[in-house]
Amino acid sequence: MPPSLAKILLHTVFSRLPQSLFPTAPPPSSGGAPCLKQDAKMTENEIGKVVVDAALKVHRELGPGLLETVYEVVLARELERRGLRVERQVPVPIVYAGLRFEEGFRADMIVEGKVILELKSVEQIGKVHAKQVFTYLKLKGLKLGYLLNFGANLMKAGIERVVCGLSEENLGGFA
């Protein structure tokens, strides 16, 4: 798809999104998602709970079938609204034979420098997608990642948690 056509398509999609996804001020204390303390030291599992809740909200409002880029932008905004620091399209370099290659991969998002998010918008995710997240975790030295498939009819079915050396303690019924 030519870049100009992609920009037009994204502009068209974003202009039709509910404005409730783009608040200009923090939500009131009565209702809405709570904002987190900017300086709070959250664990990977705590961040993961916020990520899952935000992904469910975005999918509920937008539904399946949009471009992956749309979900990436909206989910990043939703996580930032909840007080989390989000980096998008983060390079994942590869080190081979002592040489560092920056051309490796790009993680869709890294939240709070601790949790990798790989977004998809496909009918069905394959085993290769979870392996991709696991490899990103190893290369970045992180412990928790999520594969989020916004193409699923129900977002609950499109969430896969990927772990690389993370303690499973204190999940509080969340897996």
Phi, psi and omega in degrees: 000128179299145182305322181293323178292321178297318179297317179297316180297314179298317179299317180298315180296311183295327181290343181259358180286149177298134181294342178297342178281348183233064180292148179265346179228160177300149181294151178296158183294339179264097179098168181079175181280137180290142174277143182263156176294131180299325185265005181292138176268097181269146175280167177302317182294323177294318177298318180301321178297319179292319179300312181298315180298317180294318179297319178299318180296313180299315181295321180298321182281321185264331184078176180277165168103357178273173177293147178306321181300322179298312180297323180298311182295315183290317179296319178301316180296319180295318179293320177296321177299329179272007173093012180262148176272127184235130172249136181249148177050058184276126178298138175242095184288159178244136174249123181223128179052039178080000179254141180258128179245115180281345184282005185305267187224174173226124174282137181302313179210148167233126185256127179056022180068013187233332188234125179269136175242126174246118184260142175226158172220072184230164180297319182212136177272150180251171179300328181299329181292318177293323177297323178300313179297317179300317178296317177302317180300313180297314182294326181269351181072030179254168188247339186224137176217161176229136170260116184244111180258102180282357177277349180290146177298318175246125183300326180306323180282347183258013182249124176233125180268129182240128185240141178224082177085018180269135176293137182268012179290154174058039176281339177060043178082004182255129178221000000 
